[in-house]
């Protein structure tokens, strides 16, 4: 039995309603999808794999210049360069924080 998708087209594959389509939509990429279909809001957003210097500085509670100074002194991992942008892997930042916690002096 054919069903009608959100764009008013017949389909054999039902899709869960996420939001109403725009009137007259003919841009569906597959019979069961719609170009206006949004991602369900109940899924949490994954944290980005790469973070910029502001995100890293905020995570560590320091200013951007401190991050750059630590890189120059070899105390922090160097960034991945993407054109003129500098990015750090979230996993490397987390590993650095874990290492700092393990090597801290007990008071």
Biopython code that builds the backbone (N, CA, C, O; Angstrom):
import numpy as np
from Bio.PDB.StructureBuilder import StructureBuilder

atoms = [
    (1, "UNK", "N", (0.838, -1.188, 0.000)),
    (1, "UNK", "CA", (0.000, 0.000, 0.000)),
    (1, "UNK", "C", (0.876, 1.242, 0.000)),
    (1, "UNK", "O", (1.738, 1.392, 0.866)),
    (2, "UNK", "N", (0.672, 2.108, -0.932)),
    (2, "UNK", "CA", (1.464, 3.329, -1.038)),
    (2, "UNK", "C", (0.989, 4.362, -0.027)),
    (2, "UNK", "O", (-0.206, 4.489, 0.240)),
    (3, "UNK", "N", (1.943, 5.095, 0.528)),
    (3, "UNK", "CA", (1.636, 6.184, 1.447)),
    (3, "UNK", "C", (2.095, 7.474, 0.816)),
    (3, "UNK", "O", (2.850, 7.465, -0.156)),
    (4, "UNK", "N", (1.645, 8.573, 1.360)),
    (4, "UNK", "CA", (2.031, 9.890, 0.852)),
    (4, "UNK", "C", (3.050, 10.473, 1.812)),
    (4, "UNK", "O", (2.809, 10.544, 3.017)),
    (5, "UNK", "N", (4.213, 10.898, 1.266)),
    (5, "UNK", "CA", (5.227, 11.510, 2.125)),
    (5, "UNK", "C", (4.863, 12.965, 2.399)),
    (5, "UNK", "O", (3.814, 13.446, 1.969)),
    (6, "UNK", "N", (5.741, 13.658, 3.120)),
    (6, "UNK", "CA", (5.451, 15.029, 3.531)),
    (6, "UNK", "C", (5.354, 16.003, 2.377)),
    (6, "UNK", "O", (4.811, 17.096, 2.539)),
    (7, "UNK", "N", (5.858, 15.638, 1.238)),
    (7, "UNK", "CA", (5.793, 16.523, 0.080)),
    (7, "UNK", "C", (4.595, 16.189, -0.809)),
    (7, "UNK", "O", (4.433, 16.766, -1.885)),
    (8, "UNK", "N", (3.760, 15.256, -0.356)),
    (8, "UNK", "CA", (2.587, 14.902, -1.115)),
    (8, "UNK", "C", (2.848, 13.872, -2.199)),
    (8, "UNK", "O", (1.979, 13.635, -3.038)),
    (9, "UNK", "N", (4.017, 13.255, -2.203)),
    (9, "UNK", "CA", (4.358, 12.253, -3.208)),
    (9, "UNK", "C", (4.074, 10.866, -2.651)),
    (9, "UNK", "O", (4.227, 10.627, -1.453)),
    (10, "UNK", "N", (3.659, 9.949, -3.528)),
    (10, "UNK", "CA", (3.397, 8.585, -3.081)),
    (10, "UNK", "C", (4.711, 7.859, -2.832)),
    (10, "UNK", "O", (5.683, 8.037, -3.566)),
    (11, "UNK", "N", (4.727, 7.041, -1.788)),
    (11, "UNK", "CA", (5.918, 6.291, -1.434)),
    (11, "UNK", "C", (5.525, 4.977, -0.794)),
    (11, "UNK", "O", (4.440, 4.858, -0.223)),
    (12, "UNK", "N", (6.400, 3.990, -0.885)),
    (12, "UNK", "CA", (6.178, 2.705, -0.235)),
    (12, "UNK", "C", (6.861, 2.669, 1.123)),
    (12, "UNK", "O", (6.623, 1.755, 1.913)),
    (13, "UNK", "N", (7.714, 3.660, 1.404)),
    (13, "UNK", "CA", (8.491, 3.705, 2.633)),
    (13, "UNK", "C", (7.967, 4.827, 3.515)),
    (13, "UNK", "O", (8.160, 6.000, 3.194)),
    (14, "UNK", "N", (7.307, 4.493, 4.620)),
    (14, "UNK", "CA", (6.810, 5.562, 5.488)),
    (14, "UNK", "C", (7.958, 6.241, 6.221)),
    (14, "UNK", "O", (8.938, 5.590, 6.582)),
    (15, "UNK", "N", (7.844, 7.515, 6.437)),
    (15, "UNK", "CA", (8.836, 8.244, 7.219)),
    (15, "UNK", "C", (8.124, 8.915, 8.376)),
    (15, "UNK", "O", (6.990, 9.371, 8.230)),
    (16, "UNK", "N", (8.783, 8.979, 9.527)),
    (16, "UNK", "CA", (8.133, 9.612, 10.669)),
    (16, "UNK", "C", (7.989, 11.111, 10.426)),
    (16, "UNK", "O", (8.910, 11.740, 9.905)),
    (17, "UNK", "N", (6.875, 11.680, 10.785)),
    (17, "UNK", "CA", (6.698, 13.121, 10.567)),
    (17, "UNK", "C", (7.575, 13.910, 11.526)),
    (17, "UNK", "O", (7.491, 13.728, 12.741)),
    (18, "UNK", "N", (8.408, 14.779, 10.993)),
    (18, "UNK", "CA", (9.273, 15.620, 11.816)),
    (18, "UNK", "C", (8.815, 17.070, 11.777)),
    (18, "UNK", "O", (8.847, 17.747, 12.805)),
    (19, "UNK", "N", (8.398, 17.551, 10.646)),
    (19, "UNK", "CA", (7.804, 18.871, 10.520)),
    (19, "UNK", "C", (7.117, 18.941, 9.159)),
    (19, "UNK", "O", (7.380, 18.121, 8.279)),
    (20, "UNK", "N", (6.267, 19.892, 8.999)),
    (20, "UNK", "CA", (5.492, 20.002, 7.766)),
    (20, "UNK", "C", (6.399, 20.434, 6.618)),
    (20, "UNK", "O", (7.299, 21.252, 6.809)),
    (21, "UNK", "N", (6.159, 19.877, 5.409)),
    (21, "UNK", "CA", (6.966, 20.287, 4.256)),
    (21, "UNK", "C", (6.502, 21.639, 3.734)),
    (21, "UNK", "O", (5.399, 22.099, 4.028)),
    (22, "UNK", "N", (7.360, 22.247, 2.967)),
    (22, "UNK", "CA", (6.964, 23.481, 2.299)),
    (22, "UNK", "C", (6.001, 23.123, 1.170)),
    (22, "UNK", "O", (6.162, 22.076, 0.543)),
    (23, "UNK", "N", (5.012, 23.958, 0.899)),
    (23, "UNK", "CA", (4.045, 23.647, -0.156)),
    (23, "UNK", "C", (4.727, 23.463, -1.504)),
    (23, "UNK", "O", (5.584, 24.259, -1.890)),
    (24, "UNK", "N", (4.343, 22.410, -2.217)),
    (24, "UNK", "CA", (4.852, 22.166, -3.556)),
    (24, "UNK", "C", (6.263, 21.636, -3.629)),
    (24, "UNK", "O", (6.898, 21.755, -4.677)),
    (25, "UNK", "N", (6.792, 21.048, -2.546)),
    (25, "UNK", "CA", (8.164, 20.556, -2.547)),
    (25, "UNK", "C", (8.319, 19.406, -3.521)),
    (25, "UNK", "O", (7.586, 18.421, -3.428)),
    (26, "UNK", "N", (9.231, 19.504, -4.432)),
    (26, "UNK", "CA", (9.527, 18.440, -5.396)),
    (26, "UNK", "C", (10.996, 18.031, -5.324)),
    (26, "UNK", "O", (11.499, 17.374, -6.235)),
    (27, "UNK", "N", (11.695, 18.418, -4.239)),
    (27, "UNK", "CA", (13.139, 18.199, -4.138)),
    (27, "UNK", "C", (13.512, 17.008, -3.266)),
    (27, "UNK", "O", (14.638, 16.942, -2.773)),
    (28, "UNK", "N", (12.604, 16.073, -3.063)),
    (28, "UNK", "CA", (12.916, 14.917, -2.230)),
    (28, "UNK", "C", (14.064, 14.139, -2.869)),
    (28, "UNK", "O", (14.067, 13.914, -4.079)),
    (29, "UNK", "N", (15.034, 13.731, -2.062)),
    (29, "UNK", "CA", (16.198, 13.017, -2.581)),
    (29, "UNK", "C", (15.932, 11.533, -2.734)),
    (29, "UNK", "O", (16.663, 10.861, -3.460)),
    (30, "UNK", "N", (14.927, 11.003, -2.086)),
    (30, "UNK", "CA", (14.522, 9.609, -2.200)),
    (30, "UNK", "C", (13.029, 9.555, -1.947)),
    (30, "UNK", "O", (12.479, 10.482, -1.353)),
    (31, "UNK", "N", (12.354, 8.497, -2.378)),
    (31, "UNK", "CA", (10.906, 8.447, -2.217)),
    (31, "UNK", "C", (10.446, 8.529, -0.770)),
    (31, "UNK", "O", (9.314, 8.943, -0.517)),
    (32, "UNK", "N", (11.285, 8.149, 0.187)),
    (32, "UNK", "CA", (10.880, 8.146, 1.590)),
    (32, "UNK", "C", (11.461, 9.321, 2.379)),
    (32, "UNK", "O", (11.275, 9.401, 3.593)),
    (33, "UNK", "N", (12.152, 10.221, 1.710)),
    (33, "UNK", "CA", (12.725, 11.359, 2.422)),
    (33, "UNK", "C", (12.218, 12.657, 1.826)),
    (33, "UNK", "O", (11.529, 12.669, 0.806)),
    (34, "UNK", "N", (12.563, 13.718, 2.465)),
    (34, "UNK", "CA", (12.125, 15.035, 2.016)),
    (34, "UNK", "C", (13.266, 16.013, 2.243)),
    (34, "UNK", "O", (14.005, 15.897, 3.220)),
    (35, "UNK", "N", (13.406, 16.956, 1.359)),
    (35, "UNK", "CA", (14.479, 17.933, 1.494)),
    (35, "UNK", "C", (14.256, 18.832, 2.703)),
    (35, "UNK", "O", (15.190, 19.499, 3.147)),
    (36, "UNK", "N", (13.052, 18.865, 3.241)),
    (36, "UNK", "CA", (12.739, 19.727, 4.380)),
    (36, "UNK", "C", (12.669, 18.950, 5.687)),
    (36, "UNK", "O", (12.233, 19.476, 6.711)),
    (37, "UNK", "N", (13.099, 17.698, 5.644)),
    (37, "UNK", "CA", (13.032, 16.863, 6.828)),
    (37, "UNK", "C", (14.166, 17.238, 7.776)),
    (37, "UNK", "O", (15.329, 17.262, 7.374)),
    (38, "UNK", "N", (13.837, 17.528, 9.017)),
    (38, "UNK", "CA", (14.832, 17.906, 10.013)),
    (38, "UNK", "C", (15.232, 16.690, 10.833)),
    (38, "UNK", "O", (14.511, 15.693, 10.881)),
    (39, "UNK", "N", (16.382, 16.784, 11.471)),
    (39, "UNK", "CA", (16.810, 15.727, 12.376)),
    (39, "UNK", "C", (15.926, 15.761, 13.623)),
    (39, "UNK", "O", (15.542, 16.838, 14.079)),
    (40, "UNK", "N", (15.604, 14.597, 14.174)),
    (40, "UNK", "CA", (14.824, 14.590, 15.412)),
    (40, "UNK", "C", (15.577, 15.326, 16.516)),
    (40, "UNK", "O", (16.798, 15.209, 16.614)),
    (41, "UNK", "N", (14.870, 16.071, 17.336)),
    (41, "UNK", "CA", (15.497, 16.876, 18.371)),
    (41, "UNK", "C", (15.808, 16.078, 19.632)),
    (41, "UNK", "O", (16.432, 16.610, 20.550)),
    (42, "UNK", "N", (15.386, 14.807, 19.701)),
    (42, "UNK", "CA", (15.643, 14.030, 20.903)),
    (42, "UNK", "C", (17.047, 13.447, 20.940)),
    (42, "UNK", "O", (17.468, 12.933, 21.976)),
    (43, "UNK", "N", (17.789, 13.515, 19.820)),
    (43, "UNK", "CA", (19.165, 13.016, 19.799)),
    (43, "UNK", "C", (20.114, 14.125, 20.268)),
    (43, "UNK", "O", (20.030, 15.248, 19.770)),
    (44, "UNK", "N", (21.018, 13.833, 21.218)),
    (44, "UNK", "CA", (21.972, 14.858, 21.641)),
    (44, "UNK", "C", (22.993, 15.118, 20.542)),
    (44, "UNK", "O", (23.357, 14.209, 19.796)),
    (45, "UNK", "N", (23.447, 16.341, 20.444)),
    (45, "UNK", "CA", (24.466, 16.698, 19.467)),
    (45, "UNK", "C", (25.818, 16.194, 19.940)),
    (45, "UNK", "O", (26.168, 16.350, 21.110)),
    (46, "UNK", "N", (26.560, 15.604, 19.055)),
    (46, "UNK", "CA", (27.898, 15.123, 19.389)),
    (46, "UNK", "C", (28.847, 16.311, 19.476)),
    (46, "UNK", "O", (28.707, 17.280, 18.729)),
    (47, "UNK", "N", (29.804, 16.237, 20.378)),
    (47, "UNK", "CA", (30.767, 17.326, 20.462)),
    (47, "UNK", "C", (31.670, 17.276, 19.239)),
    (47, "UNK", "O", (31.955, 16.195, 18.722)),
    (48, "UNK", "N", (32.121, 18.427, 18.775)),
    (48, "UNK", "CA", (32.962, 18.436, 17.588)),
    (48, "UNK", "C", (34.299, 17.749, 17.833)),
    (48, "UNK", "O", (34.821, 17.768, 18.947)),
    (49, "UNK", "N", (34.844, 17.146, 16.790)),
    (49, "UNK", "CA", (36.116, 16.452, 16.896)),
    (49, "UNK", "C", (37.255, 17.459, 16.987)),
    (49, "UNK", "O", (38.228, 17.235, 17.708)),
    (50, "UNK", "N", (37.138, 18.568, 16.257)),
    (50, "UNK", "CA", (38.160, 19.607, 16.264)),
    (50, "UNK", "C", (37.641, 20.839, 16.978)),
    (50, "UNK", "O", (36.493, 21.241, 16.786)),
    (51, "UNK", "N", (38.487, 21.438, 17.801)),
    (51, "UNK", "CA", (38.115, 22.642, 18.539)),
    (51, "UNK", "C", (39.080, 23.769, 18.187)),
    (51, "UNK", "O", (40.274, 23.539, 17.998)),
    (52, "UNK", "N", (38.553, 24.983, 18.102)),
    (52, "UNK", "CA", (39.407, 26.138, 17.845)),
    (52, "UNK", "C", (40.057, 26.610, 19.138)),
    (52, "UNK", "O", (39.773, 26.078, 20.211)),
    (53, "UNK", "N", (40.919, 27.596, 19.038)),
    (53, "UNK", "CA", (41.688, 28.038, 20.200)),
    (53, "UNK", "C", (40.784, 28.622, 21.282)),
    (53, "UNK", "O", (41.080, 28.474, 22.467)),
    (54, "UNK", "N", (39.692, 29.279, 20.903)),
    (54, "UNK", "CA", (38.776, 29.814, 21.914)),
    (54, "UNK", "C", (38.113, 28.702, 22.715)),
    (54, "UNK", "O", (37.978, 28.802, 23.934)),
    (55, "UNK", "N", (37.700, 27.638, 22.024)),
    (55, "UNK", "CA", (37.072, 26.503, 22.705)),
    (55, "UNK", "C", (38.057, 25.795, 23.627)),
    (55, "UNK", "O", (37.706, 25.402, 24.740)),
    (56, "UNK", "N", (39.284, 25.637, 23.159)),
    (56, "UNK", "CA", (40.315, 24.988, 23.984)),
    (56, "UNK", "C", (40.621, 25.853, 25.207)),
    (56, "UNK", "O", (40.707, 25.342, 26.324)),
    (57, "UNK", "N", (40.785, 27.149, 24.998)),
    (57, "UNK", "CA", (41.087, 28.058, 26.105)),
    (57, "UNK", "C", (39.955, 28.058, 27.130)),
    (57, "UNK", "O", (40.198, 28.053, 28.336)),
    (58, "UNK", "N", (38.726, 28.064, 26.643)),
    (58, "UNK", "CA", (37.579, 28.039, 27.553)),
    (58, "UNK", "C", (37.544, 26.730, 28.332)),
    (58, "UNK", "O", (37.264, 26.727, 29.530)),
    (59, "UNK", "N", (37.827, 25.621, 27.658)),
    (59, "UNK", "CA", (37.836, 24.302, 28.320)),
    (59, "UNK", "C", (38.878, 24.254, 29.426)),
    (59, "UNK", "O", (38.650, 23.657, 30.478)),
    (60, "UNK", "N", (40.034, 24.891, 29.184)),
    (60, "UNK", "CA", (41.129, 24.843, 30.151)),
    (60, "UNK", "C", (41.108, 26.007, 31.132)),
    (60, "UNK", "O", (41.861, 26.005, 32.106)),
    (61, "UNK", "N", (40.256, 27.002, 30.890)),
    (61, "UNK", "CA", (40.160, 28.137, 31.803)),
    (61, "UNK", "C", (41.328, 29.096, 31.702)),
    (61, "UNK", "O", (41.719, 29.705, 32.698)),
    (62, "UNK", "N", (41.891, 29.240, 30.513)),
    (62, "UNK", "CA", (43.004, 30.158, 30.281)),
    (62, "UNK", "C", (42.677, 31.014, 29.057)),
    (62, "UNK", "O", (41.667, 30.787, 28.391)),
    (63, "UNK", "N", (43.523, 31.987, 28.765)),
    (63, "UNK", "CA", (43.292, 32.818, 27.582)),
    (63, "UNK", "C", (44.003, 32.210, 26.368)),
    (63, "UNK", "O", (44.836, 31.313, 26.497)),
    (64, "UNK", "N", (43.651, 32.722, 25.195)),
    (64, "UNK", "CA", (44.209, 32.189, 23.943)),
    (64, "UNK", "C", (45.724, 32.299, 23.902)),
    (64, "UNK", "O", (46.407, 31.388, 23.434)),
    (65, "UNK", "N", (46.247, 33.410, 24.392)),
    (65, "UNK", "CA", (47.696, 33.597, 24.330)),
    (65, "UNK", "C", (48.433, 32.561, 25.178)),
    (65, "UNK", "O", (49.563, 32.188, 24.862)),
    (66, "UNK", "N", (47.805, 32.104, 26.238)),
    (66, "UNK", "CA", (48.418, 31.068, 27.066)),
    (66, "UNK", "C", (48.531, 29.763, 26.286)),
    (66, "UNK", "O", (49.546, 29.071, 26.364)),
    (67, "UNK", "N", (47.483, 29.433, 25.536)),
    (67, "UNK", "CA", (47.526, 28.215, 24.709)),
    (67, "UNK", "C", (48.685, 28.300, 23.722)),
    (67, "UNK", "O", (49.462, 27.355, 23.586)),
    (68, "UNK", "N", (48.800, 29.434, 23.032)),
    (68, "UNK", "CA", (49.878, 29.602, 22.051)),
    (68, "UNK", "C", (51.252, 29.580, 22.714)),
    (68, "UNK", "O", (52.201, 29.040, 22.146)),
    (69, "UNK", "N", (51.371, 30.156, 23.900)),
    (69, "UNK", "CA", (52.651, 30.133, 24.626)),
    (69, "UNK", "C", (53.015, 28.709, 25.033)),
    (69, "UNK", "O", (54.176, 28.312, 24.928)),
    (70, "UNK", "N", (52.036, 27.941, 25.496)),
    (70, "UNK", "CA", (52.290, 26.551, 25.864)),
    (70, "UNK", "C", (52.741, 25.738, 24.657)),
    (70, "UNK", "O", (53.617, 24.883, 24.779)),
    (71, "UNK", "N", (52.148, 25.998, 23.491)),
    (71, "UNK", "CA", (52.557, 25.288, 22.268)),
    (71, "UNK", "C", (53.997, 25.641, 21.935)),
    (71, "UNK", "O", (54.789, 24.756, 21.612)),
    (72, "UNK", "N", (54.353, 26.940, 22.011)),
    (72, "UNK", "CA", (55.718, 27.378, 21.704)),
    (72, "UNK", "C", (56.741, 26.747, 22.645)),
    (72, "UNK", "O", (57.849, 26.417, 22.222)),
    (73, "UNK", "N", (56.378, 26.576, 23.920)),
    (73, "UNK", "CA", (57.280, 25.989, 24.908)),
    (73, "UNK", "C", (57.261, 24.472, 24.912)),
    (73, "UNK", "O", (58.030, 23.846, 25.642)),
    (74, "UNK", "N", (56.383, 23.862, 24.096)),
    (74, "UNK", "CA", (56.283, 22.413, 24.046)),
    (74, "UNK", "C", (55.484, 21.817, 25.192)),
    (74, "UNK", "O", (55.565, 20.615, 25.444)),
    (75, "UNK", "N", (54.716, 22.642, 25.887)),
    (75, "UNK", "CA", (53.921, 22.152, 27.012)),
    (75, "UNK", "C", (52.531, 21.679, 26.594)),
    (75, "UNK", "O", (51.833, 21.036, 27.377)),
    (76, "UNK", "N", (52.132, 21.991, 25.378)),
    (76, "UNK", "CA", (50.806, 21.630, 24.875)),
    (76, "UNK", "C", (50.952, 21.173, 23.436)),
    (76, "UNK", "O", (51.851, 21.623, 22.726)),
    (77, "UNK", "N", (50.082, 20.290, 23.006)),
    (77, "UNK", "CA", (50.199, 19.734, 21.651)),
    (77, "UNK", "C", (49.997, 20.823, 20.596)),
    (77, "UNK", "O", (49.151, 21.702, 20.763)),
    (78, "UNK", "N", (50.767, 20.767, 19.520)),
    (78, "UNK", "CA", (50.606, 21.760, 18.455)),
    (78, "UNK", "C", (49.283, 21.543, 17.729)),
    (78, "UNK", "O", (48.772, 20.424, 17.685)),
    (79, "UNK", "N", (48.732, 22.607, 17.164)),
    (79, "UNK", "CA", (47.442, 22.481, 16.484)),
    (79, "UNK", "C", (47.566, 21.841, 15.115)),
    (79, "UNK", "O", (48.650, 21.754, 14.538)),
    (80, "UNK", "N", (46.432, 21.398, 14.616)),
    (80, "UNK", "CA", (46.318, 20.969, 13.230)),
    (80, "UNK", "C", (45.994, 22.229, 12.440)),
    (80, "UNK", "O", (45.044, 22.939, 12.770)),
    (81, "UNK", "N", (46.767, 22.511, 11.409)),
    (81, "UNK", "CA", (46.543, 23.718, 10.612)),
    (81, "UNK", "C", (45.614, 23.382, 9.450)),
    (81, "UNK", "O", (45.888, 22.470, 8.669)),
    (82, "UNK", "N", (44.527, 24.116, 9.342)),
    (82, "UNK", "CA", (43.577, 24.009, 8.238)),
    (82, "UNK", "C", (43.525, 25.376, 7.577)),
    (82, "UNK", "O", (42.766, 26.254, 7.986)),
    (83, "UNK", "N", (44.344, 25.538, 6.550)),
    (83, "UNK", "CA", (44.466, 26.872, 5.954)),
    (83, "UNK", "C", (45.122, 27.792, 6.968)),
    (83, "UNK", "O", (46.226, 27.520, 7.440)),
    (84, "UNK", "N", (44.442, 28.878, 7.301)),
    (84, "UNK", "CA", (44.962, 29.804, 8.316)),
    (84, "UNK", "C", (44.431, 29.486, 9.707)),
    (84, "UNK", "O", (44.802, 30.145, 10.678)),
    (85, "UNK", "N", (43.575, 28.491, 9.809)),
    (85, "UNK", "CA", (42.954, 28.145, 11.085)),
    (85, "UNK", "C", (43.782, 27.115, 11.834)),
    (85, "UNK", "O", (44.452, 26.273, 11.236)),
    (86, "UNK", "N", (43.722, 27.199, 13.145)),
    (86, "UNK", "CA", (44.361, 26.216, 14.023)),
    (86, "UNK", "C", (43.269, 25.469, 14.766)),
    (86, "UNK", "O", (42.364, 26.076, 15.337)),
    (87, "UNK", "N", (43.361, 24.158, 14.753)),
    (87, "UNK", "CA", (42.367, 23.333, 15.440)),
    (87, "UNK", "C", (43.085, 22.243, 16.244)),
    (87, "UNK", "O", (44.150, 21.764, 15.857)),
    (88, "UNK", "N", (42.476, 21.866, 17.368)),
    (88, "UNK", "CA", (42.998, 20.796, 18.207)),
    (88, "UNK", "C", (41.981, 19.674, 18.266)),
    (88, "UNK", "O", (40.775, 19.920, 18.293)),
    (89, "UNK", "N", (42.462, 18.451, 18.284)),
    (89, "UNK", "CA", (41.587, 17.307, 18.467)),
    (89, "UNK", "C", (41.052, 17.316, 19.893)),
    (89, "UNK", "O", (41.810, 17.486, 20.847)),
    (90, "UNK", "N", (39.760, 17.134, 20.030)),
    (90, "UNK", "CA", (39.146, 17.101, 21.354)),
    (90, "UNK", "C", (39.776, 16.004, 22.201)),
    (90, "UNK", "O", (39.994, 16.186, 23.399)),
    (91, "UNK", "N", (40.067, 14.872, 21.580)),
    (91, "UNK", "CA", (40.665, 13.757, 22.320)),
    (91, "UNK", "C", (42.049, 14.121, 22.865)),
    (91, "UNK", "O", (42.407, 13.715, 23.971)),
    (92, "UNK", "N", (42.837, 14.895, 22.081)),
    (92, "UNK", "CA", (44.168, 15.306, 22.556)),
    (92, "UNK", "C", (44.064, 16.275, 23.724)),
    (92, "UNK", "O", (44.846, 16.200, 24.672)),
    (93, "UNK", "N", (43.102, 17.183, 23.657)),
    (93, "UNK", "CA", (42.902, 18.133, 24.765)),
    (93, "UNK", "C", (42.484, 17.362, 26.015)),
    (93, "UNK", "O", (43.005, 17.611, 27.102)),
    (94, "UNK", "N", (41.552, 16.432, 25.866)),
    (94, "UNK", "CA", (41.107, 15.631, 27.012)),
    (94, "UNK", "C", (42.241, 14.786, 27.575)),
    (94, "UNK", "O", (42.364, 14.647, 28.792)),
    (95, "UNK", "N", (43.071, 14.219, 26.699)),
    (95, "UNK", "CA", (44.223, 13.429, 27.155)),
    (95, "UNK", "C", (45.214, 14.305, 27.915)),
    (95, "UNK", "O", (45.787, 13.870, 28.914)),
    (96, "UNK", "N", (45.419, 15.539, 27.446)),
    (96, "UNK", "CA", (46.333, 16.456, 28.120)),
    (96, "UNK", "C", (45.826, 16.784, 29.520)),
    (96, "UNK", "O", (46.603, 16.820, 30.474)),
    (97, "UNK", "N", (44.518, 17.023, 29.641)),
    (97, "UNK", "CA", (43.921, 17.316, 30.950)),
    (97, "UNK", "C", (44.103, 16.114, 31.878)),
    (97, "UNK", "O", (44.444, 16.284, 33.049)),
    (98, "UNK", "N", (43.881, 14.918, 31.373)),
    (98, "UNK", "CA", (44.055, 13.701, 32.176)),
    (98, "UNK", "C", (45.499, 13.550, 32.626)),
    (98, "UNK", "O", (45.761, 13.200, 33.776)),
    (99, "UNK", "N", (46.440, 13.813, 31.721)),
    (99, "UNK", "CA", (47.866, 13.734, 32.071)),
    (99, "UNK", "C", (48.220, 14.752, 33.149)),
    (99, "UNK", "O", (48.963, 14.436, 34.078)),
    (100, "UNK", "N", (47.703, 15.958, 33.036)),
    (100, "UNK", "CA", (47.981, 16.989, 34.043)),
    (100, "UNK", "C", (47.427, 16.571, 35.401)),
    (100, "UNK", "O", (48.048, 16.824, 36.433)),
    (101, "UNK", "N", (46.274, 15.942, 35.401)),
    (101, "UNK", "CA", (45.678, 15.490, 36.671)),
    (101, "UNK", "C", (46.514, 14.368, 37.288)),
    (101, "UNK", "O", (46.656, 14.308, 38.509)),
    (102, "UNK", "N", (47.062, 13.491, 36.471)),
    (102, "UNK", "CA", (47.870, 12.380, 36.990)),
    (102, "UNK", "C", (49.217, 12.842, 37.525)),
    (102, "UNK", "O", (49.735, 12.279, 38.490)),
    (103, "UNK", "N", (49.782, 13.868, 36.897)),
    (103, "UNK", "CA", (51.136, 14.287, 37.273)),
    (103, "UNK", "C", (51.157, 15.445, 38.268)),
    (103, "UNK", "O", (52.235, 15.935, 38.604)),
    (104, "UNK", "N", (50.017, 15.888, 38.739)),
    (104, "UNK", "CA", (49.994, 17.019, 39.681)),
    (104, "UNK", "C", (50.581, 16.605, 41.021)),
    (104, "UNK", "O", (50.527, 15.444, 41.425)),
    (105, "UNK", "N", (51.130, 17.578, 41.676)),
    (105, "UNK", "CA", (51.734, 17.334, 42.982)),
    (105, "UNK", "C", (50.618, 17.318, 44.026)),
    (105, "UNK", "O", (49.742, 18.183, 44.027)),
    (106, "UNK", "N", (50.663, 16.342, 44.896)),
    (106, "UNK", "CA", (49.662, 16.304, 45.971)),
    (106, "UNK", "C", (50.082, 17.285, 47.045)),
    (106, "UNK", "O", (51.266, 17.411, 47.359)),
    (107, "UNK", "N", (49.100, 17.980, 47.608)),
    (107, "UNK", "CA", (49.444, 18.995, 48.608)),
    (107, "UNK", "C", (49.074, 18.562, 49.998)),
    (107, "UNK", "O", (49.296, 19.304, 50.955)),
]
sb = StructureBuilder()
sb.init_structure("model")
sb.init_model(0)
sb.init_chain("A")
sb.init_seg("    ")
for serial, (resi, resn, name, xyz) in enumerate(atoms, 1):
    if name == "N":
        sb.init_residue(resn, " ", resi, " ")
    sb.init_atom(name, np.array(xyz, "f"), 0.0, 1.0, " ", f" {name:<3s}", serial, name[0])
structure = sb.get_structure()
